[in-house]
Every structure is written in structure tokens, then in C-alpha cells.
């Protein structure tokens, strides 16, 4: 039994989506090296079934996978002379070799002038106990919880570090070695940024200060293909990786940009065409962003498939948001006048194309299988589970891509992906169906739960990533009984709402209920002015209305029923909807047909796998979050 960590400490500590992806990939790669080290001693990986393409690339290089596909934990069958420490040594040697490749590529030329930097680098990368928490145990195959018991008996504590700290990895010293903020550290990082290394200015923002571990995450993709390390009788190699990962701004704007490109291709109005306007915007925006097409390699399906110049699709995603162009802290004095020009051109584009501003929200999707661990103790099921999960992983990447997402990781029963706001629910639904199909007609009863974090682009990425684990484990799994989906919406001021339901409540044969309701409310709303009235009179007052419908705490404890029955509550809210004056529907029956499913999504349900759906526990208080999520999806988080 083998596990490699810390997962949260390495993957979730990220300042950019690229850091997030890099941490996941490197962790997966090191786990693959561990598997190779087991196999070199005659061992056999019993669970999970490792991805063949990824495993082959570890030794052969070439054109390997772009996403992590190997879990950080596995079980192997080994012989009596097996040496577990040789696996630990292989992982450490691979990590040191990768870091040294980055050092040679970026920092070797500074070593004479900055001896302190080399000492910090070697201490953080090579010295023990070091960053990595590697655990192994030898025990009977059926004891699948061995490592869990081992982890419960100890605590991972990174070593104490002196000096100024890294901006990405908590507690680790940044590489200049300066004792305090000032010229020494600023001059060091300015020199690194102004070196001639490929893409260093793009990868390292002004004022950004990193430790060795974070620096490897940030820069490894530039030189991974050069890696070749002897492991004592066998060799590991790297392969080319993408230098660009879509930013959160680009993920947020992608559907809007695809829509603009489509209109540009199909529509030429009198006077200036959209194409000419877009070309003018592109030229000014490109100069504002130092003539860089930061998203040149980004592959978001809806944008890639839209007709239009590749240059138009490759601008930095932040350039499409008014708030970014208006922010004087981003642009120096020489740029601010051009930023105003770009903003006016952007507004002109929107007017000509008749488009609302782009949504400033994107989504993080995290999914995890339910109750597989307890079934792994049955040897008869282990091979079935391994093969089913291998099929699930194989197709996960294409499903995320089809839904305009970027896959960070898919291995075992785990999936982690970044998506536009509009596509997260569809992607989660498609992945769940695929997961269920992979276990269909097997003796393994299982399901998969999902967490979706809708985050404003201003929210620190690391904060949202950390929260996604809490949302998945504590809300979807523990709170709703597993086989459930949970969503949170984060605005710059904090969490706006949290909603969760079992999949069988949230999803029907013809689609995701909340998404259908959002489309229905959009279709039945009047013009924009009326939509704002509608939001104010219905959604924003729905908490107040629910207070009247819910029993108070004392009544609930006594088992007293609400004053109104469910049917009466539907009628009351339907009348409220009609009286808002913003809906096209005019009859009570039409209003009730919309309000009934909305209220169903506002009453939390706790799944019980031992009971029929009709007997699941339904909490008495109605919670407004279901309705507020409908409003958020309908408006895409845009405030008029």
C-alpha cells in the first residue's frame, strides 16, 4: 500500500490555474514513477488499473498525456524480497531531477551571484524530511484501510523555514534569501523576470516571489521534455506539456467570446461591420497587454470551433471585463489612457453585437465516487472496480472537453475540472452518467457525488479549491447522503449561497431541474427593465416569503406542521410570481407549473440508500438558496 502527499498542500496552493494544473500533474507523474519502481521489482499494480498511455510516457517520453491520470495512492502485489524504500528513493530521485532541470533552465546563471538561492533550493528540494509525505505499508491484500489507520497515528508537519515567505506555498522561504522586504529581494526577482529564459515574463508577474517548490510548479512545463534521469537500471523521461492553461478570466469569458465570434461571422450591419470593430479592439488590446496572445494555446471547444481569426481568440481573458480595464492598480500611468480606449471599444462591440457584458464567474467541478473504499475489502470485487474505474478515466477527458472545460485531473474515481459557468451542470451530469454506465451490470453498487464552486474571477483560486473539498465531503456526501450534488456561489464579498440535493431530486430525464427553471424564467421574463423588477420583487424577497411558510423552531421541535400545506404554499408563491408584473405567464395554472418544481428544489432532501426515494427525509423548512441559484444561473451572476 503506497500513498504520496500532501495533496492539498501541493495542488490547492495555487495563484493561477496553471499552478493548479501543474501541481496535479506533477503529483500524478511522481505516483506513476512509484508504480514503475514497484513493477521494476516484479510487483503488480493491483488497484487502481494505471493509465497505459501515462505509464508508457514515463519511460519513453514522446507525446504523453497533458493531464494527471494516476492517483496518488495505490495497492500492489509484491514478493517476499520486495524493498519498499527503493520506491521511496525513486520518487525522491525523480522529484530532484525535475527540479534540477528547472534550475538549469532558469536559475543556474544566478548561482554565482546568489549562493543563498542555491542553498535554499537544495534545502527545500533535496533535504529530508523535505516537502513530500510518502507512506507505505506491507500487509494482507484485503486490508485496504491500512494507510488510513497509519495516517491517523501521525501528523505531517513541514519543516520550519526562515526569512521572507513564498506567495504561493505557505510557510516556505522565497528564493532571494533576503531577511526582510526591500531592494535585495526586489532586485533578485526583477533580474529573474528580465532574464532571457523562454516565457519567464509571462510566467512570473512583477513582484511575485516564490519558493523552490512553487517555482518548479510554475516553470516545469517549459523544460519537462528535456528530462532524462537514470534510476539505476531504468530511465525516466519527460515529454512536452502545454505552456498555457486557460486563466479563470478566459474560462469565464469563453461562451461570450464564442457568441461574439459567431455574430461577427454571420452578421454585417450597416456602417462598420462587427469584424472591423473586433479587429480594432484586438489591435488596441494587444498593445495594452504588451503584444502578447496569452491564450494562444488554450483549447476551449466553443471558442476553438467558432469561426474567426485565431488572434481574436488568443487575447488575455481579463481584457474583456470592464472592471479590469477600469482598475488603475493594474495599468501604469502610460497604459491608463489606452485602457480607457480599449474599454470604449469593448462597449461599442457589445452594443453592435447586442450582447450583455460577459459573466465574471467560472466554475470548479470536483467529483468523487461513493462507498468504493468499503467494497475494496472484498477481493472478488477489486478487479471489477479497477477495470470499471479505468473505463471511467479513459473517457472523462473527452466529456470535459465537450462541455468547454479544461480537465485538471481524472484518475480512479476522482475528477477535477475548470469550466465556464454555463457548462458546469451539464458536465457533471455527463460524467455521472458515464460513471454509472461503467459500473452497470457489475456486482458493485456505487454512485458518484459532485461539488460545483461558482467563483467570481476576483476570488483567490486557492481559497475556492480548498472550499471545494469541504463542499463535496461535508455537504454532498455527509449532508445529503451521497449520490448528491452541491453548489456554492462565491462573490468578492463572500459566499452568496449554498444548495445541495441528491441527484435523483436535482436531475430528471429531460435535464437538470434548476437549469431548466433558469431557462424558463428567462423565457417568461419581459424586457431588461422588467427583469430587474422581477428579480427585486420575487427572487430577492423569497427569503421573506419562506419565513412565512416555514414553522418556527419551537413549532418544529414540537412536531407541529406549517400553517400552509405544500399545495397552498405553491399557490401563494405562484400568486407572488404573477403579481411581480414581470412575467409573461398570465394564468395561475401556468405559474403553478413553474413554481412547484422550484419549491421542490428549495426543500432539502437527505438520501437514504436503504429506503425508496419516496421515504427519504425531507426537511420541513424551505431554503431560499435553490431559488437564488436559479436566479444566479439565469442572470449568469451579472448585476444590471
C-alpha positions in Angstrom: 0.0 0.0 0.0 1.5 3.3 -1.1 0.4 7.0 -0.8 2.1 10.3 -1.7 1.2 13.7 -0.4 0.4 16.3 0.8 -2.3 16.6 -1.9 -3.9 19.7 -0.6 -0.6 21.3 0.3 0.8 20.8 -3.2 -2.2 21.0 -5.6 -4.5 23.5 -3.9 -1.9 26.1 -3.1 -2.1 28.0 -6.4 -2.1 31.6 -7.6 -3.1 30.7 -11.2 -5.0 27.9 -12.9 -1.6 26.9 -14.3 -0.3 26.3 -10.8 -3.4 24.2 -10.0 -2.9 22.1 -13.1 0.9 21.8 -12.6 0.6 20.6 -9.0 -1.9 17.9 -10.0 0.2 16.7 -13.0 3.5 16.5 -11.0 1.8 14.6 -8.2 0.3 12.2 -10.8 3.7 11.8 -12.5 5.5 11.1 -9.3 2.9 8.5 -8.4 3.5 6.9 -11.8 7.2 6.8 -11.1 6.4 5.0 -7.8 4.3 2.4 -9.7 7.2 1.9 -12.2 9.6 1.3 -9.3 7.2 -1.3 -7.9 7.0 -3.0 -11.3 10.8 -3.0 -11.7 11.0 -5.2 -8.6 8.5 -7.6 -10.1 5.4 -6.2 -8.4 2.0 -5.9 -9.9 -0.3 -2.9 -9.5 -3.5 -4.4 -8.2 -5.5 -1.2 -7.7 -6.2 1.1 -9.5 -5.5 0.0 -13.0 -2.9 2.5 -14.2 -3.5 4.5 -17.4 -1.4 2.7 -20.0 -0.6 5.9 -22.0 0.7 7.7 -19.0 2.8 4.8 -17.7 4.4 4.3 -21.1 5.3 8.0 -21.4 7.1 7.9 -18.0 9.9 5.7 -19.6 9.5 6.6 -23.3 8.7 10.3 -23.3 7.3 11.2 -26.7 3.8 12.8 -26.7 2.3 11.8 -23.4 -0.8 12.9 -21.6 -1.4 16.6 -20.7 -3.4 15.9 -17.6 -2.7 13.8 -14.5 -4.3 10.4 -14.7 -2.5 8.4 -11.9 -3.9 8.5 -8.4 -1.6 9.4 -5.5 -2.5 6.2 -3.8 -2.3 2.6 -5.0 -2.1 -1.1 -3.9 0.4 -3.6 -5.4 1.1 -7.3 -5.0 4.8 -7.8 -4.2 7.1 -10.7 -3.4 8.9 -11.6 -0.2 12.1 -9.7 -1.2 10.4 -6.5 -2.2 12.1 -3.3 -0.9 9.6 -0.5 -0.2 12.4 2.0 0.4 13.5 1.6 -3.2 10.1 3.0 -4.3 10.5 6.0 -1.9 14.0 6.6 -3.3 12.8 6.5 -6.9 10.1 9.2 -6.1 12.6 11.5 -4.4 15.2 11.0 -7.2 12.5 11.8 -9.9 11.5 15.0 -8.0 15.1 16.1 -7.6 15.8 15.5 -11.3 12.7 17.5 -12.3 13.7 20.4 -10.0 17.3 20.4 -11.3 16.0 20.6 -14.9 14.1 23.8 -13.9 17.2 25.1 -12.0 19.4 24.6 -15.1 16.8 26.2 -17.4 16.1 29.3 -15.3 18.4 29.9 -12.3 21.8 28.4 -12.9 23.1 31.6 -14.3 22.3 33.3 -11.0 24.1 30.8 -8.8 27.5 32.7 -8.7 25.9 35.9 -7.6 23.3 34.3 -5.3 24.8 31.5 -3.3 22.0 31.8 -0.8 19.4 30.9 -3.5 21.2 27.7 -4.3 21.3 26.7 -0.6 17.6 27.4 -0.2 16.9 25.5 -3.4 18.8 22.4 -2.2 17.3 22.5 1.3 13.7 22.7 0.0 14.1 20.2 -2.8 16.7 17.7 -1.5 17.0 17.7 2.3 15.0 15.3 4.4 12.3 15.2 5.7 11.6 17.6 2.9 8.3 18.6 1.4 6.9 15.2 0.3 5.0 13.0 2.8 5.5 9.4 1.5 3.9 6.5 3.3 3.9 2.7 2.6 2.8 -0.4 4.4 3.1 -4.1 3.8 0.0 -6.1 4.7 -2.6 -8.5 3.5 -4.3 -7.5 0.3 -7.8 -7.4 1.8 -6.7 -4.8 4.4 -7.4 -1.8 2.1 -7.6 0.7 5.1 -4.1 0.1 6.3 -2.8 3.5 5.2 -5.8 5.2 6.7 -5.0 3.7 10.1 -1.4 4.7 9.6 -2.2 8.3 8.8 -4.5 8.6 11.8 -1.5 7.8 14.0 0.8 10.6 12.8 0.7 14.2 11.6 2.6 15.7 8.6 4.4 18.9 9.6 6.6 20.7 7.1 9.9 21.9 8.4 10.3 25.4 9.9 11.7 27.9 7.3 13.4 31.3 7.9 13.2 34.6 6.1 10.5 36.0 3.8 7.8 33.6 2.8 6.6 32.4 -0.6 3.5 33.9 -2.1 2.1 30.6 -3.2 3.3 27.9 -0.7 2.5 28.8 2.9 5.5 28.8 5.2 8.3 28.2 2.7 11.1 30.7 2.2 11.2 32.6 -1.1 14.4 32.2 -3.1 16.1 35.5 -2.8 17.2 34.7 0.8 16.6 38.3 1.9 15.8 38.7 5.6 13.3 41.5 5.0 11.3 43.1 2.2 13.3 45.7 0.2 15.8 46.2 -2.5 17.5 42.8 -2.1 14.5 40.7 -2.8 13.0 43.1 -5.4 16.3 43.2 -7.4 16.6 39.5 -7.3 13.2 38.8 -8.7 13.4 41.6 -11.2 16.6 40.0 -12.6 14.9 36.6 -12.9 12.0 38.2 -14.8 14.3 40.1 -17.1 16.5 37.0 -18.0 16.2 35.7 -21.5 14.5 32.4 -20.5 11.6 31.4 -22.6 8.3 32.8 -21.3 9.7 33.9 -17.9 7.9 37.3 -18.0 4.6 35.6 -18.8 5.1 33.0 -16.0 6.3 35.4 -13.3 4.3 38.5 -12.5 6.1 41.7 -11.3 6.6 41.5 -7.6 5.9 37.8 -7.4 8.2 35.9 -5.0 8.3 32.1 -4.9 10.0 29.2 -3.0 11.7 26.4 -4.9 8.7 24.1 -4.8 6.4 26.8 -6.2 9.0 27.8 -8.8 9.1 24.2 -10.0 5.3 24.1 -10.3 5.3 27.4 -12.2 8.1 26.6 -14.7 8.4 22.8 -15.1 6.2 22.8 -18.3 8.9 24.8 -20.1 11.6 22.1 -19.7 9.8 18.9 -18.8 10.5 17.4 -22.2 14.3 17.7 -21.6 14.1 15.5 -18.5 16.0 12.2 -18.7 17.1 10.5 -15.5 18.8 7.2 -14.8 17.0 5.4 -12.0 19.5 2.6 -11.6 18.9 0.1 -14.4 16.0 2.0 -15.9 15.3 5.5 -17.1 12.5 8.1 -16.8 11.9 10.8 -19.4 9.6 13.8 -19.7 7.5 15.0 -22.6 6.2 18.3 -23.9 3.5 20.0 -21.8 1.3 23.0 -22.6 2.8 26.3 -21.7 -0.6 27.8 -21.4 -3.5 26.8 -19.2 -6.7 28.8 -19.5 -7.0 31.6 -16.9 -10.1 32.0 -14.8 -10.9 35.1 -16.8 -10.7 33.2 -20.1 -12.9 30.4 -18.8 -15.5 33.0 -17.7 -15.5 34.9 -21.0 -15.3 31.8 -23.3 -19.0 31.4 -24.1 -19.4 35.2 -24.5 -16.4 35.3 -26.9 -17.7 32.3 -28.9 -21.1 34.1 -29.2 -19.3 37.3 -30.4 -17.3 35.4 -33.0 -20.5 33.7 -34.3 -22.2 37.0 -34.7 -19.2 38.5 -36.3 -19.1 35.8 -38.8 -22.9 35.8 -39.6 -23.8 39.4 -39.3 -22.7 42.6 -41.1 -24.7 45.6 -40.1 -24.9 48.9 -41.9 -21.8 51.1 -41.3 -18.9 49.4 -39.6 -19.1 45.6 -39.5 -18.5 43.7 -36.3 -15.4 42.2 -37.8 -13.8 45.7 -38.3 -14.8 46.7 -34.8 -13.4 43.5 -33.3 -10.2 43.9 -35.3 -9.8 47.5 -33.9 -10.4 46.3 -30.4 -7.9 43.5 -30.8 -5.2 45.8 -32.0 -5.6 48.2 -29.1 -6.0 45.4 -26.5 -2.9 43.6 -27.8 -0.8 46.7 -27.3 -2.2 47.2 -23.8 -1.1 43.7 -22.9 2.5 44.0 -24.2 1.7 42.5 -27.6 1.0 39.1 -26.0 -1.5 36.5 -27.1 -1.6 34.8 -23.6 -4.3 32.3 -24.6 -2.7 31.2 -28.0 -2.5 27.6 -27.0 -5.8 27.5 -25.0 -8.2 24.9 -26.2 -11.8 25.7 -25.1 -14.1 23.9 -27.6 -16.7 26.6 -28.1 -14.1 29.2 -28.9 -11.9 26.8 -31.0 -14.9 25.8 -33.1 -16.2 29.4 -33.7 -15.2 30.9 -37.0 -12.8 33.9 -36.7 -9.1 34.8 -36.7 -7.0 32.9 -34.2 -5.6 36.2 -33.0 -9.0 37.3 -31.9 -9.4 34.1 -29.8 -6.0 34.4 -28.1 -6.2 37.7 -26.1 -5.8 37.7 -22.4 -9.2 36.9 -20.9 -9.1 39.8 -18.4 -9.2 42.3 -21.3 -13.0 41.6 -21.9 -14.1 42.8 -18.4 -14.9 46.4 -17.7 -13.7 46.2 -14.1 -10.3 45.1 -15.1 -9.9 47.9 -17.7 -11.1 50.4 -15.1 -8.7 49.2 -12.4 -5.9 51.8 -12.2 -3.8 49.4 -10.0 -3.4 47.1 -13.0 -2.2 49.6 -15.5 0.6 52.1 -15.0 0.2 55.8 -16.0 1.5 55.2 -19.5 -1.2 52.5 -20.1 -4.2 54.0 -18.4 -5.2 56.1 -21.4 -5.1 53.1 -23.7 -7.1 51.1 -21.2 -9.8 53.7 -21.5 -9.7 53.4 -25.2 -10.0 49.6 -25.0 -12.9 49.9 -22.6 -14.8 52.2 -25.0 -14.1 49.8 -27.9 -15.4 46.9 -25.8 -18.6 48.7 -25.0 -19.0 49.6 -28.7 -18.6 45.9 -29.6 -21.3 44.9 -27.1 -23.7 47.5 -28.4 -23.1 46.5 -32.0 -23.4 42.7 -31.3 -26.4 43.3 -28.9 -24.6 41.4 -26.1 -24.7 41.8 -22.3 -21.4 42.1 -20.5 -19.5 38.8 -20.1 -20.2 36.9 -16.9 -17.3 37.3 -14.4 -17.9 33.8 -13.0 -16.4 30.4 -13.8 -16.8 27.0 -12.2 -14.7 24.4 -10.5 -16.1 20.9 -10.7 -14.9 18.2 -8.2 -16.4 14.7 -8.3 -15.6 11.6 -6.2 -17.1 8.1 -6.2 -19.2 6.9 -3.2 -18.6 3.9 -0.9 -15.9 2.2 -3.1 -13.4 2.0 -0.2 -15.6 -0.2 1.9 -16.1 -2.6 -1.1 -12.4 -2.8 -1.8 -12.0 -5.2 1.2 -13.8 -7.8 -0.9 -11.0 -9.4 -3.1 -13.7 -10.6 -5.6 -14.6 -7.0 -6.4 -11.2 -5.4 -6.6 -10.5 -6.3 -10.2 -14.0 -5.3 -11.3 -13.6 -1.9 -9.6 -10.2 -1.4 -11.1 -11.4 -2.1 -14.7 -14.6 0.0 -14.3 -12.6 3.0 -13.0 -10.1 2.6 -15.9 -13.0 2.9 -18.3 -14.3 5.9 -16.4 -11.0 7.7 -16.5 -10.4 7.0 -20.2 -13.5 9.0 -21.3 -13.6 11.7 -18.6 -11.2 14.0 -20.6 -13.3 14.0 -23.7 -16.5 14.7 -21.7 -14.9 17.7 -20.0 -13.7 18.9 -23.4 -17.1 18.5 -25.0 -18.5 20.8 -22.3 -16.0 23.6 -22.9 -13.9 22.7 -19.9 -10.3 22.1 -19.0 -9.5 18.9 -17.2 -7.1 19.2 -14.3 -7.2 15.6 -13.2 -9.1 12.4 -13.8 -7.8 9.2 -12.1 -9.6 6.4 -10.2 -13.0 7.8 -9.1 -11.8 11.4 -8.9 -12.3 14.2 -11.4 -11.2 17.8 -11.1 -12.1 20.3 -13.9 -12.5 24.0 -14.7 -15.4 25.1 -16.8 -17.4 28.1 -17.9 -20.4 28.9 -15.6 -22.9 27.8 -18.3 -21.4 24.3 -18.7 -20.7 23.0 -15.2 -24.0 21.3 -14.5 -24.1 19.6 -17.9 -20.6 18.4 -17.5 -21.3 17.0 -14.0 -24.4 15.3 -15.3 -22.5 13.7 -18.3 -19.7 12.5 -16.0 -22.1 11.0 -13.5 -24.0 9.1 -16.3 -20.7 7.8 -17.7 -19.6 6.6 -14.2 -22.9 4.8 -13.7 -22.6 3.2 -17.1 -19.0 1.9 -16.2 -20.4 0.0 -13.2 -23.6 -1.1 -14.9 -24.2 -4.9 -14.8 -21.5 -5.4 -12.1 -21.9 -6.6 -8.6 -20.5 -3.3 -7.3 -23.2 -0.9 -6.1 -21.8 2.6 -6.3 -22.6 6.2 -7.2 -20.7 9.5 -7.5 -21.1 12.8 -5.8 -20.2 16.3 -7.2 -19.4 19.7 -5.9 -19.5 22.8 -8.1 -18.0 26.1 -6.9 -19.2 29.1 -8.9 -16.5 31.7 -8.3 -16.0 35.3 -9.2 -12.8 35.9 -11.1 -11.6 38.2 -8.2 -11.8 35.4 -5.6 -8.3 33.8 -4.9 -8.2 30.5 -6.7 -6.6 28.6 -3.7 -9.4 29.6 -1.4 -12.1 28.2 -3.8 -10.1 25.0 -4.4 -9.8 24.4 -0.6 -13.5 25.0 -0.2 -14.5 22.5 -2.9 -13.2 19.6 -0.8 -15.4 20.8 2.1 -18.4 21.2 -0.2 -18.0 17.7 -1.6 -17.3 15.8 1.6 -19.4 17.6 4.2 -22.3 18.8 2.1 -22.9 16.5 -0.9 -21.7 13.3 0.8 -22.3 13.6 4.5 -25.1 16.2 4.4 -27.2 14.7 1.6 -26.4 11.0 1.9 -24.1 10.7 -1.1 -25.1 10.3 -4.8 -25.7 14.0 -4.5 -24.6 17.4 -6.0 -23.8 20.5 -4.0 -23.2 24.1 -5.3 -21.8 27.2 -3.8 -21.6 30.7 -5.3 -18.7 33.0 -4.2 -18.8 36.7 -4.8 -15.9 39.1 -3.8 -17.7 39.8 -0.6 -18.0 36.2 0.4 -20.3 33.2 -0.1 -23.6 34.1 -1.7 -25.4 30.8 -1.4 -25.2 27.1 -0.9 -27.5 24.5 -2.3 -27.5 20.7 -2.4 -29.8 17.8 -3.3 -29.5 14.1 -4.1 -29.0 13.5 -7.8 -32.5 11.9 -8.1 -34.1 15.1 -6.8 -31.9 17.5 -8.8 -32.0 15.7 -12.1 -34.8 14.4 -14.2 -34.8 12.5 -17.5 -35.1 15.7 -19.6 -32.4 17.6 -17.7 -31.1 19.4 -14.6 -34.1 20.9 -12.9 -32.5 24.2 -11.8 -31.1 24.8 -15.2 -34.4 24.2 -16.9 -36.1 26.6 -14.4 -33.4 29.2 -15.2 -34.2 28.9 -18.9 -38.0 29.1 -18.2 -37.7 32.2 -16.1 -35.5 33.9 -18.8 -38.0 33.0 -21.5 -41.0 34.2 -19.4 -39.4 37.5 -18.4 -40.2 40.8 -20.0 -37.5 43.2 -21.2 -34.4 44.1 -19.2 -36.2 46.7 -17.1 -38.9 44.3 -16.2 -36.4 41.5 -15.5 -34.8 43.8 -12.8 -38.2 44.4 -11.3 -38.8 40.7 -11.4 -35.6 40.0 -9.5 -36.4 42.6 -6.9 -40.0 41.6 -6.4 -39.6 37.8 -6.5 -36.2 36.3 -6.0 -34.7 38.9 -3.7 -37.8 38.7 -1.4 -38.1 35.0 -1.5 -36.4 34.6 1.9 -39.1 36.8 3.4 -41.8 34.8 1.9 -40.3 31.5 3.0 -40.2 32.8 6.6 -44.0 33.0 6.5 -44.3 29.5 5.1 -41.8 27.7 7.4 -42.7 26.7 11.0 -40.6 28.5 13.6 -38.0 26.5 15.6 -40.3 25.9 18.6 -43.1 24.6 16.4 -40.7 22.4 14.5 -39.4 20.8 17.7 -43.0 20.1 18.8 -43.7 18.4 15.5 -46.3 21.0 14.5 -47.0 21.4 10.8 -46.5 24.6 8.8 -49.6 26.8 8.7 -49.9 26.2 4.9 -49.8 22.8 3.2 -47.4 22.3 0.3 -50.2 22.8 -2.2 -51.2 26.1 -0.6 -47.5 27.2 -0.4 -47.3 26.6 -4.2 -50.4 28.7 -4.8 -49.2 31.5 -2.6 -45.8 31.7 -4.4 -47.4 31.4 -7.8 -49.6 34.4 -7.0 -46.5 36.3 -5.9 -44.9 35.4 -9.2 -47.9 36.7 -11.2 -48.1 39.8 -9.1 -44.5 40.7 -9.7 -45.7 42.1 -13.0 -42.6 40.9 -14.9 -43.7 37.5 -16.1 -45.3 36.8 -19.5 -47.4 33.9 -18.0 -50.9 35.2 -17.1 -52.7 32.2 -15.6 -52.5 30.6 -12.2 -52.0 27.1 -13.7 -49.0 28.3 -15.7 -47.5 30.0 -12.7 -48.0 26.9 -10.5 -46.3 24.7 -13.1 -43.2 26.8 -12.8 -43.3 27.3 -9.0 -44.0 23.7 -8.0 -40.6 22.3 -9.2 -38.9 25.5 -7.9 -40.2 24.8 -4.3 -39.2 21.2 -4.6 -35.6 22.2 -5.1 -35.9 24.6 -2.1 -36.7 21.8 0.3 -33.6 19.8 1.3 -33.8 16.1 0.9 -31.5 13.6 2.7 -30.9 10.4 0.7 -31.1 7.0 2.4 -29.8 4.2 0.2 -31.7 1.7 2.3 -35.1 3.3 1.5 -37.2 4.1 -1.5 -37.0 7.7 -2.8 -40.5 8.5 -1.5 -39.3 7.6 2.0 -36.2 9.8 2.1 -36.2 12.5 4.8 -37.5 15.9 3.6 -36.7 18.8 5.8 -39.6 21.0 6.8 -38.1 24.5 6.3 -37.9 25.7 2.8 -34.5 27.2 1.9 -34.3 30.1 -0.5 -30.9 29.0 -1.9 -32.5 26.8 -4.6 -34.4 29.8 -5.9 -31.4 32.1 -5.6 -29.3 29.7 -7.6 -31.9 29.6 -10.3 -31.7 33.4 -10.4 -27.9 33.3 -10.5 -27.9 30.8 -13.4 -30.5 32.8 -15.3 -28.6 36.1 -14.9 -25.1 34.4 -15.0 -24.2 36.4 -12.0 -24.4 39.7 -13.9 -26.0 42.6 -12.0 -27.8 45.1 -14.2 
